[in-house]
Amino acid sequence: MSKKYDIAIIGSGPAGLQAALNAKIRKKSFILFGTKELSKMITKAPHIQNYLGLPSITGEELKDKYTEHLENLNIIITEDKINNVFSMGDYFVLMGQDNTSYEASSVIIATGIAFGKPYKGEEEFLGKGVGYCATCDAPLYKDKTVTIIAQNSESEEEANYVYEIASKVYFLPLYKGNYHLKEGIEVLHARPIEIEGDTKVNKLITTEGVIETDGVFILRESISPKQLVPGLAMDGKHIKVNQDMETNLKGCYAAGDITGKPYGYIRAAGQGYIASLNAVVYLKDADAFEVSQNTPQ
Ligand SMILES: Cc1cc2nc3c(=O)[nH]c(=O)nc-3n(C[C@H](O)[C@H](O)[C@H](O)COP(=O)(O)OP(=O)(O)OC[C@H]3O[C@@H](n4cnc5c(N)ncnc54)[C@H](O)[C@@H]3O)c2cc1C
């Protein structure tokens, strides 16, 4: 049986890192998902002037400071992208790439806002030819045509994997670079406009023409919270939280840009701290409830 963590933290930006820091100090078992590069929202900042105690620092320097702090506390980042979080009542199941699953008693969503607006037809055909995890769903496209809309170079590995199963793979990179793709994958420099179909996807309309396709994988940096956690209450594109960073789902917290404006490092880290503190309180209360339930009358 897989290990059940006290807290699963999704996101390696300031909100997720601060949440992890607090979980570590409070001696909780936790798993932190993201990348060792932390967050592009940190490294992209040319010059940060509003960070208390660090009067003039670049994003790269801030990232180095965060990394040093994590190393000092022996906090490890699990490099997996979480595609789904399912609430099972008193615990959560998180699905990563390659159908890896994790279990945790509580979850903190700190995924930032880099998910963009959905394409026309994307929500309508979700699960009917539209997907966000190519490696998870590739077996559904055996001998079929698949189109991959790729926001970053990590998508290349997924495209190469799908190519082993599908009969044809189109790759639409929305970034510049040297693409490390298997020979046979067709790279198209076009912008997606709309996904069309009847009961299932059959076309992708792009700026350069129409692609006949059985499936479209949209591989963004981040997945919209509505898709990530079914049943999560939203306020526009942000997750609805109260002052304790609680969402509408028991044991599920959110922190950082994903909870609303103003976007910023200090706010994100502060909310990560609050979310983590309250997750610890939640775990204690849940334990107390379990003990009282199991105590013979
Ligand atoms: C160019 C630029 C300059 C900026 N300058 C400033 C500034 O000077 N001062 C300031 O206060 N703010 C600034 N900001 C804003 C600041 O970067 C954000 O407010 C802050 O990074 C938000 O932190 P966060 O933890 O909420 O999310 P993010 O930093 O966006 O981190 C989210 C992390 O979650 C990961 N993730 C997302 N989905 C998943 C998933 N499904 N599974 C696993 N991991 C996932 C992402 O890869 C990312 O690492 C700037 C932003 C930009 C782009």
The ligand as a MOL file (V3000), in Angstrom:
LIG
                    3D

  0  0  0     0  0            999 V3000
M  V30 BEGIN CTAB
M  V30 COUNTS 53 58 0 0 0
M  V30 BEGIN ATOM
M  V30 1 C 7.9910 38.8800 -14.7400 0
M  V30 2 C 7.3810 38.8270 -13.3560 0
M  V30 3 C 7.8410 39.7010 -12.3770 0
M  V30 4 C 7.2870 39.6610 -11.0890 0
M  V30 5 N 7.7700 40.5200 -10.1590 0
M  V30 6 C 7.2640 40.5220 -8.9030 0
M  V30 7 C 7.7850 41.3960 -7.9030 0
M  V30 8 O 8.7110 42.1850 -8.1510 0
M  V30 9 N 7.2380 41.3090 -6.6740 0
M  V30 10 C 6.2240 40.4400 -6.3390 0
M  V30 11 O 5.7910 40.4130 -5.1860 0
M  V30 12 N 5.7250 39.5960 -7.2740 0
M  V30 13 C 6.2040 39.6170 -8.5460 0
M  V30 14 N 5.6940 38.7620 -9.4960 0
M  V30 15 C 4.5530 37.8970 -9.1280 0
M  V30 16 C 5.0350 36.6120 -8.4360 0
M  V30 17 O 5.8960 35.9390 -9.3140 0
M  V30 18 C 3.8440 35.7170 -8.0650 0
M  V30 19 O 2.8960 36.4590 -7.3390 0
M  V30 20 C 4.2860 34.5240 -7.2250 0
M  V30 21 O 5.2880 33.7670 -7.8870 0
M  V30 22 C 3.0880 33.6250 -6.9040 0
M  V30 23 O 3.5080 32.5350 -6.1740 0
M  V30 24 P 2.6550 31.1690 -6.1000 0
M  V30 25 O 3.3930 30.2870 -5.1640 0
M  V30 26 O 1.2450 31.4930 -5.8290 0
M  V30 27 O 2.6690 30.5750 -7.5790 0
M  V30 28 P 3.8120 30.3380 -8.6610 0
M  V30 29 O 5.0460 31.1080 -8.3360 0
M  V30 30 O 3.1620 30.5760 -9.9650 0
M  V30 31 O 4.1950 28.8060 -8.4830 0
M  V30 32 C 3.3150 27.7830 -8.7930 0
M  V30 33 C 4.1180 26.5070 -8.9610 0
M  V30 34 O 3.2480 25.4020 -9.0110 0
M  V30 35 C 3.6950 24.4810 -9.9940 0
M  V30 36 N 2.5320 23.7250 -10.4340 0
M  V30 37 C 1.4320 24.2270 -11.0290 0
M  V30 38 N 0.5550 23.2480 -11.2710 0
M  V30 39 C 1.1220 22.1110 -10.8090 0
M  V30 40 C 0.6920 20.7410 -10.7900 0
M  V30 41 N -0.4910 20.4030 -11.2870 0
M  V30 42 N 1.5130 19.8100 -10.2510 0
M  V30 43 C 2.7250 20.1760 -9.7510 0
M  V30 44 N 3.1800 21.4560 -9.7440 0
M  V30 45 C 2.3900 22.4090 -10.2630 0
M  V30 46 C 4.2570 25.3900 -11.0890 0
M  V30 47 O 5.1340 24.6870 -11.9320 0
M  V30 48 C 4.9570 26.4350 -10.2290 0
M  V30 49 O 6.2380 25.9750 -9.9010 0
M  V30 50 C 6.2330 38.7550 -10.7800 0
M  V30 51 C 5.7840 37.8780 -11.7650 0
M  V30 52 C 6.3470 37.9140 -13.0490 0
M  V30 53 C 5.8460 36.9500 -14.0960 0
M  V30 END ATOM
M  V30 BEGIN BOND
M  V30 1 1 1 2
M  V30 2 1 2 3
M  V30 3 2 2 52
M  V30 4 2 3 4
M  V30 5 1 4 5
M  V30 6 1 4 50
M  V30 7 2 5 6
M  V30 8 1 6 7
M  V30 9 1 6 13
M  V30 10 2 7 8
M  V30 11 1 7 9
M  V30 12 1 9 10
M  V30 13 2 10 11
M  V30 14 1 10 12
M  V30 15 2 12 13
M  V30 16 1 13 14
M  V30 17 1 14 15
M  V30 18 1 14 50
M  V30 19 1 15 16
M  V30 20 1 16 17
M  V30 21 1 16 18
M  V30 22 1 18 19
M  V30 23 1 18 20
M  V30 24 1 20 21
M  V30 25 1 20 22
M  V30 26 1 22 23
M  V30 27 1 23 24
M  V30 28 2 24 25
M  V30 29 1 24 26
M  V30 30 1 24 27
M  V30 31 1 27 28
M  V30 32 2 28 29
M  V30 33 1 28 30
M  V30 34 1 28 31
M  V30 35 1 31 32
M  V30 36 1 32 33
M  V30 37 1 33 34
M  V30 38 1 33 48
M  V30 39 1 34 35
M  V30 40 1 35 36
M  V30 41 1 35 46
M  V30 42 1 36 37
M  V30 43 1 36 45
M  V30 44 2 37 38
M  V30 45 1 38 39
M  V30 46 1 39 40
M  V30 47 2 39 45
M  V30 48 1 40 41
M  V30 49 2 40 42
M  V30 50 1 42 43
M  V30 51 2 43 44
M  V30 52 1 44 45
M  V30 53 1 46 47
M  V30 54 1 46 48
M  V30 55 1 48 49
M  V30 56 2 50 51
M  V30 57 1 51 52
M  V30 58 1 52 53
M  V30 END BOND
M  V30 END CTAB
M  END
